[in-house]
Amino acid sequence: MGKQDCRRDIIYLIRHLSKLLQNDFDNRINQYGITGQQARILFFVNHKTVLDNVEVHQNDIENEFNLAKSTVNGLISRLEKKNFIIKQNKHPFSVITVSDKGKELIADLREGRDNTIEKLFEGFNKEEREKILENVSKLLTNFEGGNEDVAKN
């Protein structure tokens, strides 16, 4: 296999794996009747309120995801109707928190993610797992670092 074939194969494999992982995530969230964007917002709100211990307002979501106010309003409204978040009106901004039902969904999605990771690493020992993580991180660093030769090929 030549140098060019190897490059095409790695890109194909990464794309294929990415698509499989995306489909797995989509199937998981579809069970709850939410979209990927709604799930990302739910995780963001949970992270900010639980781990960072800060209040989340609609404009925080708009800024984090670079979305229009009307778009975020619709996303929040749909999550609120499904009882995944709670929107409390506090002057001058509404405070958005994750409901108990939303926390259960997050826990289920995290468990699913953990199962997916275990499936990915099945048959690999600890050193092999660490080496894969190291190599994938290196691939990302190379590509994100603006290496034009990598980006062109």
C-alpha positions, -999 to 999 in steps of 0.1 A, spaced: 0 0 0 14 34 -10 17 65 10 -14 81 -7 -35 49 -2 -27 49 35 -38 85 38 -71 78 20 -77 48 42 -72 66 75 -95 94 64 -121 69 53 -119 49 86 -121 81 107 -151 93 87 -168 59 89 -162 57 127 -174 92 132 -206 84 113 -212 52 133 -207 72 166 -230 99 154 -257 74 145 -253 57 178 -258 90 196 -287 100 174 -305 66 181 -300 71 218 -314 107 219 -342 98 195 -356 76 222 -362 107 243 -377 127 214 -349 153 214 -324 166 188 -287 167 190 -288 204 195 -312 201 223 -290 174 240 -259 197 237 -279 225 253 -290 202 281 -254 191 287 -242 227 286 -268 239 312 -261 209 334 -223 215 332 -226 252 340 -250 248 369 -237 216 385 -199 217 378 -193 254 375 -220 264 400 -233 294 379 -267 304 368 -275 299 331 -295 325 311 -307 323 275 -280 347 263 -254 323 277 -267 296 254 -269 320 225 -233 330 230 -220 294 236 -236 280 205 -236 311 184 -273 309 178 -300 335 173 -323 345 202 -353 331 185 -336 297 178 -325 293 214 -360 304 226 -375 276 205 -350 250 217 -355 260 254 -393 260 249 -393 224 235 -370 212 263 -393 228 288 -424 213 273 -408 178 276 -399 186 312 -361 183 307 -354 219 319 -370 244 341 -371 281 332 -375 303 362 -383 340 356 -360 361 377 -356 398 369 -339 408 346 -332 373 331 -348 339 332 -326 312 349 -325 279 332 -318 247 351 -320 210 344 -350 192 358 -348 158 376 -361 142 344 -334 160 324 -308 147 349 -320 112 344 -317 116 306 -281 129 310 -273 100 333 -287 76 307 -268 92 278 -236 91 298 -241 54 306 -247 49 268 -215 68 260 -196 47 285 -210 15 269 -200 28 235 -164 35 247 -162 0 262 -174 -14 229 -148 6 210 -120 -5 232 -130 -42 235 -100 -64 232 -75 -36 238 -54 -37 269 -47 -6 290 -15 3 272 -31 -1 238 -60 21 249 -36 48 261 -16 46 228 -48 50 207 -58 81 227 -23 95 224 -22 89 186 -57 103 180 -48 133 201 -17 137 180 -37 135 148 -60 163 160 -31 184 171 -14 180 137 -46 189 119 -57 218 141 -21 231 142 -26 243 107 -3 218 91 -11 227 55 4 195 41 -20 174 63 -50 196 54 -44 194 17 -40 156 16 
